[in-house]
Amino acid sequence: MERYFIILELWKNVMNSNDFNSLGERIADDDIYLNKKFPKEPKEIFKPIISLIENCKFQSGFNLCDIGCATGEFLAHAQNVFPHCNISGIDFSKSLIEEAKKNIPTGNFFVKSIEEKNALGKRKFDVINMKGVLTIFDDPRPILLNCLSAMKKNGLLLVTNFFNEDPIDVLVRYRRADKKNSPLEKGWNMHSCFTIEEQLRNSDYDLEINWHDFVMPFPIKRGDDPMRTWTTQVGNSKNISINGACQIINFKILEIRIKDFF
């Protein structure tokens, strides 16, 4: 009972100090991406992202940046589809960026966190792609604003993540109970569509916002890591993505076009 009260008091202190964001680490990425072969075929989620870029009919030589580029999987596919585009990528992991440079020698890569102010410097892009990154952060607003600040007029920002259609923001920390002294981890927050739209519409940009649902077209078996998504049937819906934290993963692609600056 005494231990319970100590934990409760520590939790109160954290919440009262608005320091919930300091709880948890993002430690899974290097293990995921450095321990697998660089794929020859694109992921299914890349295909609708590429289609949205194609719909914009950018001129040859447009500038494309991938936020959280890891080892460059998406950029390699984008370069195959758009051979004359100028590609850049940022990731907070130095190890992943080193691999990205090997996989795409012609790309421009930087060790940065999109959370940092002016993370993209003075560079301006026609297209910014950000997949599976927003979920790491408790407050999406500074991340979205950093992306928008690096966009050209009539540019395209694509944010692929899982979002809550109800007006509830879910902030998650988890621990791997089967591993001794396992730290709290983060990376599975689920922001509501309501919050995202409110933050975007209260920015200094005139934006066109569209949501696109994404469901895996085929089943995925559960793997060794319970925090890697797999698919199951929920009611009459097939290939619904879930994870070991009992979350239903509602994937969406958020399409944002910058019409003008205020």
RODO-2510 file (C-alpha; in nm, 4 decimals, decimal comma):
residues 262
     n   res          X          Y          Z
     1     m     0,0000     0,0000     0,0000
     2     e     0,2865     0,2392     0,0834
     3     r     0,4421     0,1771    -0,2596
     4     y     0,1077     0,2567    -0,4235
     5     f     0,0899     0,5964    -0,2515
     6     i     0,4502     0,6786    -0,3496
     7     i     0,3748     0,6037    -0,7152
     8     l     0,0520     0,8020    -0,6986
     9     e     0,2340     1,1013    -0,5485
    10     l     0,5037     1,0876    -0,8166
    11     w     0,2310     1,0728    -1,0825
    12     k     0,0608     1,3791    -0,9319
    13     n     0,3904     1,5685    -0,9388
    14     v     0,4467     1,4822    -1,3028
    15     m     0,0982     1,5887    -1,4071
    16     n     0,1093     1,9046    -1,1995
    17     s     0,4392     2,0065    -1,3575
    18     n     0,3033     1,9541    -1,7097
    19     d     0,5934     1,7192    -1,7622
    20     f     0,4077     1,4152    -1,8884
    21     n     0,6050     1,4459    -2,2121
    22     s     0,9240     1,3602    -2,0237
    23     l     0,7863     1,0161    -1,9408
    24     g     0,8916     0,7480    -2,1837
    25     e     1,1484     0,7022    -2,4580
    26     r     1,1306     0,6294    -2,8277
    27     i     1,3795     0,3442    -2,8562
    28     a     1,2295     0,0986    -3,1040
    29     d     1,3246     0,2541    -3,4388
    30     d     1,6878     0,1446    -3,4714
    31     d     1,5999    -0,2168    -3,3881
    32     i     1,3155    -0,2166    -3,6408
    33     y     1,4934    -0,0608    -3,9383
    34     l     1,8582    -0,1610    -3,8938
    35     n     1,7816    -0,5303    -3,8525
    36     k     1,6028    -0,5882    -4,1809
    37     k     1,7017    -0,5873    -4,5462
    38     f     1,6293    -0,2763    -4,7486
    39     p     1,3075    -0,3687    -4,9330
    40     k     1,2850    -0,3869    -5,3105
    41     e     0,9075    -0,3464    -5,3176
    42     p     0,7232    -0,0469    -5,1693
    43     k     0,5043    -0,0756    -4,8626
    44     e     0,1317    -0,0660    -4,9331
    45     i     0,0939     0,2653    -4,7489
    46     f     0,3447     0,4262    -4,9887
    47     k     0,1146     0,3706    -5,2861
    48     p    -0,1691     0,6119    -5,1886
    49     i     0,0887     0,8654    -5,0696
    50     i     0,2562     0,8600    -5,4104
    51     s    -0,0845     0,8897    -5,5815
    52     l    -0,1623     1,2065    -5,3841
    53     i     0,1705     1,3560    -5,4918
    54     e     0,1048     1,2595    -5,8540
    55     n    -0,2359     1,4297    -5,8397
    56     c    -0,0650     1,7630    -5,7715
    57     k     0,1288     1,7480    -6,1015
    58     f     0,4384     1,9216    -5,9697
    59     q     0,6994     2,0256    -6,2235
    60     s     1,0049     1,8076    -6,2771
    61     g     1,2704     1,8792    -6,0157
    62     f     1,0303     1,9487    -5,7287
    63     n     1,1675     1,9308    -5,3743
    64     l     1,0503     1,6425    -5,1549
    65     c     1,1341     1,5916    -4,7870
    66     d     1,0555     1,2867    -4,5740
    67     i     1,0285     1,3528    -4,1994
    68     g     1,1360     1,0501    -3,9973
    69     c     1,2914     0,8993    -4,3078
    70     a     1,4638     0,6111    -4,1224
    71     t     1,6825     0,4262    -4,3774
    72     g     1,5147     0,5937    -4,6754
    73     e     1,2557     0,3348    -4,7815
    74     f     0,9914     0,5843    -4,8876
    75     l     1,2399     0,8187    -5,0549
    76     a     1,3882     0,5333    -5,2579
    77     h     1,0418     0,4493    -5,3891
    78     a     0,9639     0,8160    -5,4544
    79     q     1,2877     0,8526    -5,6494
    80     n     1,1874     0,5605    -5,8701
    81     v     0,8514     0,7217    -5,9452
    82     f     0,9848     1,0790    -5,9710
    83     p     1,3451     1,0354    -6,0945
    84     h     1,4053     1,4083    -6,1312
    85     c     1,2810     1,5212    -5,7904
    86     n     1,5229     1,6526    -5,5286
    87     i     1,4940     1,4412    -5,2169
    88     s     1,5817     1,5177    -4,8563
    89     g     1,5248     1,3318    -4,5323
    90     i     1,5580     1,3989    -4,1622
    91     d     1,5577     1,1603    -3,8679
    92     f     1,6668     1,1948    -3,5065
    93     s     1,8672     0,8693    -3,5305
    94     k     2,2234     0,9118    -3,6531
    95     s     2,2485     0,5381    -3,7275
    96     l     1,9400     0,5466    -3,9499
    97     i     2,0605     0,8546    -4,1371
    98     e     2,3953     0,6865    -4,2052
    99     e     2,2099     0,3933    -4,3606
   100     a     1,9870     0,6274    -4,5618
   101     k     2,2939     0,7937    -4,7105
   102     k     2,4254     0,4525    -4,8210
   103     n     2,0911     0,3514    -4,9699
   104     i     2,0345     0,6810    -5,1551
   105     p     2,3727     0,8497    -5,2234
   106     t     2,2084     1,1336    -5,4189
   107     g     1,9798     1,2376    -5,1310
   108     n     2,0315     1,5091    -4,8739
   109     f     2,0044     1,3733    -4,5197
   110     f     2,0192     1,5411    -4,1800
   111     v     2,0171     1,4230    -3,8178
   112     k     1,7370     1,6348    -3,6756
   113     s     1,4196     1,6076    -3,4721
   114     i     1,1178     1,7770    -3,6269
   115     e     1,0350     1,8875    -3,2718
   116     e     1,3280     2,1318    -3,2828
   117     k     1,2460     2,4882    -3,3794
   118     n     1,3527     2,5568    -3,7389
   119     a     1,4384     2,1869    -3,7751
   120     l     1,4337     2,2215    -4,1544
   121     g     1,6368     2,5418    -4,1571
   122     k     1,5796     2,7794    -4,4467
   123     r     1,4986     2,5031    -4,6924
   124     k     1,1586     2,5151    -4,8653
   125     f     0,9794     2,2137    -5,0099
   126     d     0,7019     2,1429    -5,2554
   127     v     0,6170     1,8195    -5,0732
   128     i     0,6732     1,7112    -4,7145
   129     n     0,5833     1,3570    -4,6177
   130     m     0,5616     1,2513    -4,2519
   131     k     0,4561     0,8950    -4,1765
   132     g     0,4307     0,7459    -3,8274
   133     v     0,5986     1,0432    -3,6614
   134     l     0,3197     1,2560    -3,5154
   135     t     0,2222     0,9734    -3,2811
   136     i     0,5505     1,0156    -3,0896
   137     f     0,4604     1,3624    -2,9648
   138     d     0,1990     1,4584    -2,7074
   139     d     0,1370     1,7990    -2,8635
   140     p     0,1169     1,7833    -3,2440
   141     r     0,0960     2,1612    -3,2922
   142     p     0,4689     2,2516    -3,2968
   143     i     0,5389     1,9558    -3,5249
   144     l     0,2748     2,0629    -3,7756
   145     l     0,3876     2,4267    -3,7626
   146     n     0,7511     2,3308    -3,8221
   147     c     0,6421     2,1401    -4,1316
   148     l     0,4205     2,4208    -4,2598
   149     s     0,6968     2,6776    -4,2110
   150     a     0,9152     2,4825    -4,4571
   151     m     0,6480     2,4582    -4,7278
   152     k     0,6259     2,6536    -5,0514
   153     k     0,2999     2,8156    -5,1511
   154     n     0,0735     2,5537    -5,3141
   155     g     0,2858     2,2914    -5,1440
   156     l     0,1631     1,9562    -5,0177
   157     l     0,2025     1,8218    -4,6643
   158     l     0,1073     1,4557    -4,6134
   159     v     0,0760     1,3259    -4,2578
   160     t     0,0146     0,9525    -4,2288
   161     n    -0,0736     0,8294    -3,8841
   162     f    -0,3534     0,6707    -3,6868
   163     f    -0,6122     0,9249    -3,5753
   164     n    -0,9193     0,9140    -3,3555
   165     e    -1,2415     1,0090    -3,5311
   166     d    -1,3962     1,0906    -3,1931
   167     p    -1,2857     1,4170    -3,0214
   168     i    -1,0611     1,2330    -2,7753
   169     d    -0,6812     1,2644    -2,7655
   170     v    -0,5172     0,9475    -2,6346
   171     l    -0,1663     0,9831    -2,4876
   172     v     0,0089     0,6508    -2,4360
   173     r     0,3067     0,5194    -2,2422
   174     y     0,3758     0,1468    -2,2272
   175     r     0,6238    -0,0952    -2,0718
   176     r     0,7340    -0,4381    -2,1937
   177     a     0,6425    -0,6441    -1,8885
   178     d     0,8404    -0,9525    -1,9970
   179     k     1,1715    -0,7639    -1,9934
   180     k     1,3399    -0,6838    -1,6630
   181     n     1,3833    -0,3122    -1,5877
   182     s     1,2103    -0,2258    -1,9137
   183     p     1,1727     0,1530    -1,9520
   184     l     0,8517     0,3319    -2,0328
   185     e     0,8234     0,3746    -2,4081
   186     k     0,6208     0,6119    -2,6241
   187     g     0,5205     0,6289    -2,9869
   188     w     0,1548     0,5225    -2,9897
   189     n    -0,0355     0,8422    -2,9139
   190     m    -0,3622     0,8791    -3,1034
   191     h    -0,4553     1,2421    -3,1673
   192     s    -0,8110     1,3241    -3,2635
   193     c    -0,9011     1,4581    -3,6059
   194     f    -1,0761     1,7380    -3,4155
   195     t    -0,7559     1,8536    -3,2441
   196     i    -0,5523     1,8355    -3,5632
   197     e    -0,8029     2,0425    -3,7610
   198     e    -0,8383     2,2980    -3,4803
   199     q    -0,4617     2,3467    -3,4640
   200     l    -0,4276     2,3754    -3,8397
   201     r    -0,7150     2,6220    -3,8803
   202     n    -0,5705     2,8401    -3,6041
   203     s    -0,2343     2,8646    -3,7811
   204     d    -0,1039     3,1464    -4,0004
   205     y    -0,1843     2,9599    -4,3209
   206     d    -0,4781     2,9318    -4,5566
   207     l    -0,5084     2,5553    -4,5855
   208     e    -0,7116     2,2971    -4,7704
   209     i    -0,7505     1,9883    -4,5512
   210     n    -0,8616     1,6413    -4,6611
   211     w    -0,8617     1,3045    -4,4867
   212     h    -0,8056     0,9716    -4,6621
   213     d    -0,8714     0,6385    -4,4914
   214     f    -0,6252     0,3545    -4,5340
   215     v    -0,6982    -0,0139    -4,4701
   216     m    -0,4488    -0,2886    -4,5477
   217     p    -0,5628    -0,4730    -4,8629
   218     f    -0,4408    -0,8066    -4,7273
   219     p    -0,3933    -0,9690    -4,3848
   220     i    -0,0713    -0,9354    -4,1842
   221     k     0,0262    -1,2057    -3,9362
   222     r     0,1304    -1,1229    -3,5843
   223     g     0,5093    -1,1152    -3,5463
   224     d     0,7493    -1,1595    -3,2543
   225     d     0,7213    -0,7961    -3,1421
   226     p     0,3704    -0,7329    -3,0014
   227     m     0,4078    -0,3595    -3,0641
   228     r     0,4341    -0,4116    -3,4393
   229     t     0,0861    -0,4017    -3,5895
   230     w    -0,0915    -0,6991    -3,7399
   231     t    -0,4427    -0,7372    -3,8780
   232     t    -0,7569    -0,9046    -3,7548
   233     q    -1,1286    -0,9084    -3,8289
   234     v    -1,3515    -0,6792    -3,6204
   235     g    -1,7203    -0,7442    -3,6850
   236     n    -1,7662    -0,7428    -4,0607
   237     s    -1,4481    -0,5427    -4,1182
   238     k    -1,1422    -0,7348    -4,2311
   239     n    -0,7723    -0,6468    -4,2068
   240     i    -0,8153    -0,4098    -3,9134
   241     s    -0,4741    -0,3182    -3,7717
   242     i    -0,4142    -0,3729    -3,3997
   243     n    -0,1152    -0,3867    -3,1649
   244     g    -0,0191    -0,5484    -2,8354
   245     a    -0,1432    -0,2491    -2,6374
   246     c    -0,4999    -0,3454    -2,7389
   247     q    -0,5250    -0,0455    -2,9704
   248     i    -0,7234    -0,0495    -3,2925
   249     i    -0,5066     0,1424    -3,5370
   250     n    -0,7202     0,3722    -3,7512
   251     f    -0,4793     0,4719    -4,0271
   252     k    -0,5448     0,7905    -4,2202
   253     i    -0,3501     1,0097    -4,4598
   254     l    -0,3989     1,3771    -4,3814
   255     e    -0,3596     1,5835    -4,6994
   256     i    -0,2811     1,9516    -4,6442
   257     r    -0,2430     2,2014    -4,9282
   258     i    -0,1075     2,5493    -4,8586
   259     k    -0,3201     2,7923    -5,0560
   260     d    -0,1713     3,1106    -4,9063
   261     f     0,0076     3,2666    -4,6104
   262     f    -0,1693     3,5131    -4,3811
***
